Amino acid sequence: MIKRFKGLLKDDLIFHAAIVFFGTTLAGVFNLLYHLVTVRLLSPQDYGAFNALVSFIMFTSMAVTPLGTTLTRFFTEYIAKKEFIYLVSVFKKLIKRLLLSSLFVFLFFFVFSPQIAKFLKVETGYVTLCGGIIGLSLVAPVIISLLQSFQKFKSFSVIGILSSLGKLVVGGALMFAGFKIWGGIMGFLVGPITIIFVALFFLPRLFRRELKSVSLSDYAPVNIVPIYKYFFPVAVALLSFTFLTTMDVILVKHFFSALEAGYYSIAQMVGKIVLFLPSALAIVILPKSTKAHVTNSSSTRILYKSLGLAGICCFCFITGAFLFPGVLLKVLTGAVNPVSRELVGLFALSMGFYALTWIVINFLLATHNLKFVLPLLVITILEAMAIYNCHSSLTMVLYILLVFSIISLFSSLFVVKISHKR
């Protein structure tokens, strides 16, 4: 048994996925603790304002998410082709542009903070601080993408853990000291600052070790227009997937009573765990598939191995969700209600198909295959229309979600199959 376990860890894909899974899980634990700390240290009124500001930060930062995926794809291609001079040139050019963009973002929020604060019903200073956090967050994806492209998943995980731990320690200490909302928001400022400062330690060593033939002072004319062109379809794909897996909650909140929407949200919180279980594989598959694709290796082998591993993880959780829904609800939420208990299994099943779809999407992005973007957008619109017009019960909403999760998976796999034949 021990030999078999050691043999599994020798598999590059499994080993790296295990490292990322450990890192993201530990970071998730620190984030959860931070949420519990804020709930206990802030009054209901302060927590309401704090939660609105955090949601504002998260919503605004969604525009940055596709940038990380895009840069990982192009950085990995430069590395696979050993075009290190172009990698360094693009990295330096993007850092300069994003630092300038960060300054403009901060100035924008500084100027318009009174209007935004009035809309959110919070103090102006809070919005200005949020602008600084959002501005600094623009720089972080370049650093994270570089580590991901070089497949330095240990460093990738360490940065994630340190940023979450720093948020917990600094934010928690400031709130405990009486700074309340200011302290809570300052915790979020620690994340991008930690990424930037830790990168100052990791990156010089990384460049010396991996780019022996290239100096950081070297520069070659490079066209980054293809990166911008790739960014927009990636943004459409990632936003479409986000809406596919979240719009049901918004529509349920609109069409059903507050109590029913609450029961649905509780079931969603438990069932959606299966969506995040194989997420480490999606992080790992992006650079590995890109490298295999660029070097004309078998990239589909990586996809099917990832789907197999993810399928096992999803199957185990889904089986538990159908057999022991009450136990899961009791452990994770502290209470069991008959409505949520009935919904948990269906939620887990639909999110399981979406988890596999997410892996396929990352594979298609890695291999520069964007033919799935338009079908995914159409599926997103059709799912919204179906739930909007057919919401006779919460169970009906989940059946619609399940149908479209299956359609999204097989349509993306169909794109893989057609492209592989060609």
PyMOL commands that set and color helices and strands:
alter all, ss='L'
color gray80, all
select helices_A, chain A and resi 2-10+12-41+44-61+65-80+84-120+124-137+140-149+153-210+225-255+258-271+273-276+279-294+299-323+325-333+338-366+373-389+394-421
alter helices_A, ss='H'
color red, helices_A
deselect
rebuild
show_as cartoon
